[in-house]
Amino acid sequence: MCGIVGIVDAGDVSIPIYYVLYALQHRGQESAGITTFDGKKLFKYKDKGLVAEVFNEDILQELKGFAGIGHVRYPTTGEKIAENIQPFSFSFRGRNYAIAHNGNLTNGYTLRDEFEKRGQIFSTTTDTEIIGNIIADELRKSNSMEDAVLACMKKLEGSYSVVFLSEDKVYAFRDPLGIRPLCIGKTKSGHMVCSESVAVDALNGKFIRDVRPGELICISRDGLESVQITESSGRGHCVFEYIYFARADSVIDGRLVYDVRRKIGQALHLEAPVEADLVSPVPDSGIAHATGYSESSGIPYREGLIKNRYMGRTFIMPTQEDRENAVRIKLNPVKGHLKDKSVVIVDDSIVRGTTSRRIINIIRETGAKEIHMRVGSPPLKAPCYLGVDMPTREELIASDKSNEEVKESINATSLHHVSVESLINAIDMPAEDLCLGCLTGVYPLWIKGEKACPRYLDFVGGTYQSNIKEFNED
């Protein structure tokens, strides 16, 4: 779930890209990088760490140029090594290029094997280098970027939003199902593409629209051009963007994320009302959900947990031990709000269960009378192959446990997850246009060993009734 940006502007773009990456920091905390072009050469800098740790004023001044791309990394494929930090840059037939990518290819190993059999050498273990190699290979046959991206899309399977710096131009394209987000903005004297609309806001720019699935955008000093490279009969927008990953103030595919989460919270109350003294969020991603629950129920909204603002997102920390140790430092209970109270605690999701258990135990230690857990996503039952770090069913507490068993495991008084139907209604998008794979085990594209119902999903009464196939071919 990395964050990407590409900008072409009249002035130097390094500082604007820096601000954008700051706005997208929630999408990746492992590393950050910027590559720029000044009309003659590429300038680049990247390293492990948060954006503010990687860059300083001196470094940004050295990144000269009117065109550039940037990246913050959240690793799902590829090792956590310096070689995998993006953007990647390379030279081909006298031109300089750089590429950054958000997403996850499901046929990445197959494509890498094909290139290696032809003698291609790879310097990283990520999908992004594969995409760059495909584009370069196609540019060898044709100088048309449109032809190269079309050929690339025909070969890629999975999720991808890509920014590609070709010296004085920035190209951007999005997979035909639109799984990963990408949007277009107008800056004071140029244009930009980025993962979320909040990045446009960070530059006081004007949000124009989302990049359409299968669309190629070209930004140059002459302006912005677009062409629809390929189309799919359906979509596969990631529901986890609305549940957790995107910032609440972002607009993703025409939906304000905060409003979606508030509606989810309202549905949580209607589905599982309970008598309580207060509604409290798990900050920050549970705030909008809790607001909706409080509005619908009439139960007062109070902060029972205060977040240490200098902590990052524990869900995307690299190890389980790191996540568990971070919880107590990250969240401190407001004892005066919780002692002897019946509390509705609202969170965006339960993944492994360890964080939820720790949070509930912290609240219990304050003397809370009852703790009713309400969750803004349906139970996570299946792995994500398309960019979220949920690689195995064994890691997901709800994959083999009933609601009652999960409730007992996390030590809650009661537990309710929002239903798939209410989630879809809150997003206000047809079920067939959403990727619900982590919730249902049915994916919008073919994945070996999993059920798929691509582009013609029949969603009836909360279950997929027909057209489901299991893909077990080698």
N, C-alpha and C positions, 0 to 999 in steps of 0.2 A: 504493500500500500504506500509506495514511495510518493514523494511530491516532486513535480517537474515544472519547469518554466522555460519559455523562450521569448526573447524580446528583441525587436529592432526599433531603434529610436534615433533621434537626431544627435543626441549627446552620448556620453559614456553610459553603458548599461550595467556596469558591475555593481554599483551601489543599489540601483533599482532591483536587480536580481537578488542581491543580499536581503533587501527588505521583503521581497516575495518569499524567499526561502524561510525567513523568520516567521512569516504568516503561515507557512506550510509545515512548520517544525513538528506539529502533531502527527504528521504523516510518516515521519522517519527520524530517528534519533541516533542512528549508528554512525553516520558520516554525512558529509556535505561537500559539494563541488561546484565550481563555476568555470565555464570556458567562454572566451570572448574572441572577436575578430575585429581588427582595426582597419581593414582594407589591404593589409599586406601579410599579416601573420596571426596565428592563433596564440592566445595567452590562456593559461590554465592554472588552477590551483584547487586541490582537494585533499581532504584528510579525514581521519576518524574524529568523531565528536559532534557536539551541537554546533549550530551555525555560528553563534557568538564565540565559541571556542576555536573554530577553524579559521575564521577571518578576522582581520583587524584593518585599520585604516590604511596602513602601508601596503598590505597585500592587495586590497581593493584598488588602490591607485595604480598598481602594477598591471591590473587586469584591464587593459585599454581596449576600447572598441565600441562600435555602435550596434553590434549584433552579438547575441550571446545566449547561452542556455545554462540552466542550473538544475541541481538535483539534491534532495535529501533522501537517504536510503533507509528503508525498513527491509531487512533481509528475509526473503522466503526461499529463494534458491541461490546457490552459490555460497562459498565459505565467507566467513567474516575476516577477510584479508584485505590488505591495502590495494591489491590489484583489482579488486571488485568495486572500488569506489568510483562512482560516476560523476560527471560525464566521461565517456571514453572518446579519445581523439585518435585520428589516423590520417594518413595522406594516401591519395590514390590519383594517379595520372596527373600529378602536378597541382591538385587541389587539396585543401585542408577541410576535414570534416570532424564533427563531434556528435555524439548521440547520447541521449538519456531516455530512460524507459520506466514506466510504471505498469506493473502487471506480472503475469506468470504464464509462460508457454507450457502447454501440456505435451507438446511434441518436441521440446527443446533437445532432449537427448538424441532423438532420432535425427534431427537436423544437424546437430553437432557431428554425429557419426558420419553422415553423408559428406560433410565438408572435410573431415579428417581423412576419410578414404581417398579423397582427391589431393591430399597433401597439405591442407590448410592447417596452419599453426594457430592455436588460441593462447592468449595470455591471461584470460580470466576464466572463471567457472560460472558465469552468469548468462542468462538468456539474452541480455542486451547486446553482447558482442556477436551473438548469432544473427540478430536482426541487422546489425551493421554490416556483417559479411554478406548477407543476402542482398542488401541494397547495393553494396559495392559491386557484387557479382553481376547484378542486373545492369548497373550503369556501365559496366564493361561492354555490354551488348548494345546499349542504347543510351544516349545522353538525356533521355527524358526521365525526369523524376517521377512523373505520373506513371509511366510504364514500370519503373523500378518498384514503386509502392504497390501497384496492382499485383505485380509478380510476387512481391513480398507477402501481401495479404493472402494470396492463394496458397502460400506455403505455411504460414503461421496458423497454429491452432492454440486457442486459449485467450487470455486477456492481455491487452496492451494499449496504452496510450504512449505515444512516442514524440519527442522533439528531436529534430535533426538539423544541426547547424552546417550549412554548406557555404562557408565563407560569409558572404554578405547577405545571405538569406536564411531564414528559419522556416523549416517545414515541420508540420505536425499532423499526425493522423491517429485515428482511433479504431479499435477493432469493430467489425461489422455488427456485433451484438451490443456494443456500448457498455461493456462490463465495467471498465474503469472510467472515471470521470475525466473530462477535459473541457475547458471553456476558453472563450475569446474575449479580450478586453481592448479598449482604446486608451492609450496613454496620452500625455499632453502633446507629444509630437511623434507618435508612432503607434505600434500595435504589440500585443502580447498574447501568448497562450499559456495556460497554467492549469493545475489540477483542480483548483476550487476558486469560486468567485471572490472569496475573502482576500485572495492574493491581488486581485484587481483593486479592491478597496484599499489595500495597503499602500498603493501608489496614487490614491485619489483618482483612479481611472474610471472609465465607464464600462460596465459589463455589457457586452453585446449579445452573446448567446453561447450555448453549448456547441462544441464541435459535434457534428452529427456522426453517428456510428458509420464507419466506412468512408468518412470524408477526409480529404487531404487539404490542409491549409498551407498557404505560402505567404510569408511576411517578408517584405523587402522595404527599402526606402521609398519605393513607389506606392506602397500601400499593402492591401491585403487581397489575396485571391483565393478562391476555393473551387474544388471540383469533387463531385461525388464519385469516388473510385469504384466502390462496390456497395451493394445493398443486400440486406437480409430481410426476409419476410417478417421477422420478429426481432425482439430485443432481449437483453439479458442483464439489465441493470442490477448491480450488486445491492442487495437489501442491507448489508452491513454498513454501507456508507451512511444510510439513513439512521441506523440503529446506534452506531458508535463512531465510525472513523472520521467522517466529515465534521468540520466545525459547525456548531449549531447555527451560526450566522451565514453559512454558505447556502447558495442556491445550486442544487444538483439536479440536472435535467428538468429544470422548470419548477422544482419544489424547494421551498424554504425549509431547511432541515429542522429548524427549531419548531416550526408548526407541525411537521410530521411527528416529531417526538412528543409534542404536547398532546396531539390527538391519540397517540399510543397510550399516554398516561391516562387520558380520559377513558379509553377502552379498558384499561386495567381495572379501574374502579367499577365500571359497569359489569365487567365479567366476574370480579371477585371483591365485592364490597366487604368492609369490615369496620367494626367500631374501634376507633382509636383516638388518641389525644393529639397527635401531630403526624404530618407527612414530612419526611426528610429525604433528601437525595443523597446518593453517593456521588460526591462532586468529582469532575465537573460534568461528565457525560450523562449523569442521571438527573441533572437539574431540570431540563425541559420536560422530561417524563413526569417528574414529581410535581411540577407546576400543573400539568394537566390533571393528574390524580387529585390534587387539592381542589382545583376548580370544580371538577365533577362531583366530588364527595362533600365539599364544604368543610372538610377537616383542615385546620390551620397548617400552613406551610411554615416549617421552622428548620433551620440548619442544625442538624444534630452532629454533623461531622464537619470540621474545618480542614481544608486542604492546605498543605504546605506548597505554596506556589512555585517553589524552586525545585520541586520534584517533577520528573517526567511521567510519562504514561507507563504504568507497571505492566499492562497487558503486553506491550511490545518490548519489554526487557528480555535479554537473550536467554536466561535460565530461570527455571522455576524457583530456585533458591533466592535469586535476585528479586523476583516478584514478591515472594513471601516476606523477605526482610524489609522491603520497601514500604509495605502497607502501613505499619505502625508509624514510621517516620512521615509518611505522606498524609495520613488522616489522623486527626486528633478529635476525640469526642467532646461535645459541649455538655458537660455533666448536668448543668442546671436545666437544660432542655429535656434530658433523657431520664433522669432518676425518677423511678416510680411511675413512669409513663408507658402507655401502650403506643408503640411506634410503628408506622408504615414506612419501611425503608425501601426506596426505589432505586434500582440500578438498571443500566442498559442491557446487560447480559450476564449470564453465568457460563464460563468456559470450562475451566478445570475444577472450579468449586473451592479451591484453597483460599483465594482472596475473599470470596463471600463469607466463608467460614470465619476467617480472621476478623473481618469487619463486624460480623454479628457478635463474635466473642468480645470484641472491644466495647460494643454497645452494652452487652450484658454485664460487663464488669462495672459499668457506671450505675447499675441498679435498675435498668429498664425492666418494666413488668412483662411486656409482651413485645415481640419483634416479628412483624408480618412483612415478609419479603415479597416485593412485586417487581417483575422483571420485564423490561421493554422489548425483549425478543422472545420468540418461541424457543423451546428447548433446542440447543445445538446438538444435533445427532450425527452429523456426518462431516468428514474433513472438507476443507476448501483447497481446491487445486488451482485457484485463480487469483491468488495474491494475499490471502489472509493466513496468518501463521497458526493454522489448526490442522496439522498434517496427519494425525491418526485418530481413529475413533476411540482408542484407549485413553487418550488425553481428555476426552469430552465426558464430563460427569453424567450428562443426560443420555449418552448414547446407549447405555445398558442399564440405566436405573429408572424406576418410576418416579413420578413427582413426589410421592411420599418418601421414597428412599433418598432422593436429593434433599428434601426438607430435613430429614433426620441427619444427613451427612453435614449440612451446613449449620445445624443447630437452630433453625428458625421455628417460630411458633406456627406460622403458616407460610405457604409458598404458592405463588401463581405466576406463570408466564403468560404473556399476551398470546392470543391465538393467531395462527397464520392468517385467518380471514380478517381479523381486526388490523393486523399489520398491513395487509394489502390495502384495506380501506383507508388507513391513515396515509399511506403513500399516495393513494389515489391514482393508481396506475394498474392496467390490466395485469393479472397474474402471469400471463404468457410473456409479458415484457420485463419480467424480473427474474434474476437468478436467485432461487430459493434452495440451492443445493445443500447448504450446510444445515438447513432446517428439515428438508424432506428426503435427502439422499437422491434426488432427481435433478439432473443438471441440464443446462440449455445447450450443451454440446457433448460430443462423444468423449468419454474418458474411460480408459481401459478398466474393466472390472466394476464399473458403476452403471447405474440406470441413467438413461438420457432420454429426453423428449424435446429435441431441438426445434425451436421456432414454431411449433404447433401444439403447445401444451393445452391439454383439456383439464381445467381446474373446476371441479364440481364438489360443492359441499366440503371443502377443505382437504380433498384428496385428489390425486391424479388418477382419472378413471380409465384412460385409454392412451394408445400411442406410446406407451412406455416400452423401451427396449433395453436390454442389458448388453453392454458392449464388452465382450470377452476375447476379441480377436487379438492376436499378437501384432 
